[in-house]
Amino acid sequence: MGTRTISVVENILDANDRIAQANQELFDSTKTFAINFMASPGAGKTSVILRTVQYLNSRYRMAGVDGDVATTIDADRMAAIGIPAVQINTGGTCHLDAVMLSGALPKIELSEVDLLIIENVGNLICPASFKLGSHLDVLIASVPEGDDKPYKYPKMYRGVKATLLNKIDLLPYLDFDVEYFRKGVEVLNPGLAFFQISAKTGDGFEAYIDWLRNQIDVYLERA
Amino acid sequence: MGTRTISVVENILDANDRIAQANQELFDSTKTFAINFMASPGAGKTSVILRTVQYLNSRYRMAGVDGDVATTIDADRMAAIGIPAVQINTGGTCHLDAVMLSGALPKIELSEVDLLIIENVGNLICPASFKLGSHLDVLIASVPEGDDKPYKYPKMYRGVKATLLNKIDLLPYLDFDVEYFRKGVEVLNPGLAFFQISAKTGDGFEAYIDWLRNQIDVYLERA
């Protein structure tokens, strides 16, 4: 059983990568920069995204895609602050894939969107295997998860372009060694962009937003 | 592609359930009570297990099985307190399944074990679909993950026999509505055993351990 299963999975991944590429070509045809945010359940994906949107709202036209196994809670929260959002319910699947995203894109007027924010399903394992066609993949880690997570979930940390360490307002109440965490990240993904933030207090957002805005502006040729 | 994928998954699940049943028959032949702990990454599985072991150590002979995508950090922590532990590295798979567990069991002298503690891979989605053959499935939630998790990950909450809400020592620092959380749990799984604990301070462990000891003693015919 094992071997047959693996070969099916590989076929699916090949097909996924082709569709991911088609998604990115579509984004490029409308000059839409797509960011894929990934994290554990409860790391604060939606809260980080909402605060990010507040910073960028006056500068870019934005839309969102929210992946969840159930409910529209996250898309509702995005829509509540004026960002048109499409919810993808995966029906139990532990990640978004390029096909799901491709199915959601016709619901968004991409030619009127500079920045598409994709919120992946809360999971530190599965989303790492499925490219979406996004230009930037960002991992949101959080202090309460513990400082050993890069060591235990290496594939996720290897595949991203930036790590945001969220909930730093909780550092005084937890045994979390930022240097041990960062060393784990650095070994897996040398030179990765790394920011310490709190979506609750706003601490650390200036440096992260400066960096993010630069990524977007370079793509949009505004830099 | 979608339909073919789903049918393969169903075949795998059927095969998994048969092997899970064989695992349980093996446990029953040696009178070994098996508990499967599931949770998000960083909810505190290992810390809860280590404190649970301290409470039960004098009463039962124990062994552990630890599932992770990489590293032996968790099995090392169990072994460090004197519990023989086998690490299963899933090589990227987001859950333990009955076949993986079955492969690990010959490394444990089950006839000398009253209580087998299985620590699943950190994930709120995949482990819910794969029975292992355990007698008791327990979900460890944690306060920093947020009070909306039962609503967003319903399958996991439906499939377990108890939920432990861990890290209650952080309640003063977070916006977490215990009643909203509990209501979500209760709707999905009425009458589910529910305990509020802190693996850090030990708060709430007495009630949880009393309940757990009763489950084990009934099985071992010691109650």
Interface residues (C-beta under 8 A of the other chain):
Chain A: M1 G2 T5 V8 I12 A15 S40 P41 G42 D68 V69 A70 T71 I73 G92 T93 C94 V99 V121 G122 N123 L124 I125 C126 S129 S142 V143 P144 E145 G146 D148 K149 Y151 K152 Y153 P154 K155 K167 D169 L170 Y173 L174
Chain B: M1 G2 T5 V8 I12 A15 S40 P41 G42 D68 V69 A70 T71 I73 G92 T93 C94 V99 V121 G122 N123 L124 I125 C126 S129 S142 V143 P144 E145 G146 D148 K149 Y151 K152 Y153 P154 K155 K167 D169 L170 Y173 L174
